[in-house]
Amino acid sequence: SQTAAFIARGAEPFWNVQIAGNSAVYRASEAEAGRSIAVNRIPFTGGVEYIGVLNGRPFVVNLRPVACRDAAGARQPFTARLTIGGETRAGCAEPGAVATPSADAAATAPATSG
């Protein structure tokens, strides 16, 4: 798959990962702002994996172009698997927008150090 951006999510427990390029934003609850994680994109036969580190542990999002039904019963084009803190969580994913709000803000906002 040539898709460069994804939104993956699961329920019980809730998780949401937005991926664009080499950056992932992970949220463990709907109220959370999210943690930004640098990831490497590793294509493999039958899908793609994004691998990073969170709290010193592997953070892996595995995506396969296999149709999936999310918690609400909606059909999504990708099956997702999140490995975080040594646990694997199942979910679904869909293509995301490559332009991230933070990138747009960075382009228009004055540069600040720190």
Secondary structure, DSSP 8 states (H G I E B T S, - for coil): ----EEEEEETTTTEEEEEETTEEEEESSTT---EEEEEEEEEETTEEEEEEEETTEEEEEEEES--EE-TTS-EESEEEEEEETTEEEEEEEEE--SS-HHHHHHHHS-----
